[in-house]
């Protein structure tokens, strides 16, 4: 999976949540639970996912 993201957003995410956006490339997306994020009126479709790290139980 090719992942692209803004370096400023990556720094902000790391500061706020302690997780770099590049971690998404290490997740097992085939095993992920994914659903629509309808908590708020966003101007775009947003999804929430719970995905295990590849080769990690």
N, C-alpha and C positions, 0 to 999 in steps of 0.2 A: 504494500500500500504506500503510495506517495503522499506525503503530508506536507502542506505548505501553510505557514502562518506568519503573522507580523511579529517581528522581534520585540516591539514595544508591548504587544499584547502578551507575548510569552513572559516577559519580565514582570508584567502586572499580575499575571496568573500565578507565577512562581511566588511573588511577594504575598499575594492574598491567600492562596490555597496551599502553597508549599509543593506544587506539582508543576513540572514543565510541560508545555503542550506537546513536545516531542515524545512524551511517554505514550501517546496514542499509537505510535508505530509498534509498540511492544505488547499491545493488548490483543487478546484472542477474540476478534470481532465475530467469528463464527459461533462462539459460545455466549455472546452478549445478549442481555435482555434490554430491549430498546422500546421506548414509547414516546408519544407526542408530549411535549411540554405545553400544556394548555393552562398553566397557572395564571398567566397574564396575557394581555393583548399585545403581542409582539408584532412588529412590522414584517416579520419573516417566519418561516416554519422553523421551529426549534425542537430538538429531540433530546431526551435524557437516556443515558445508557449506563448499565452496570456491566463491566467486562473484566474478566480475569486477566492477569498478566500471563503472557504465553509461557507455557511449561511450569506454571506455579499453581499449586492448589490452594 
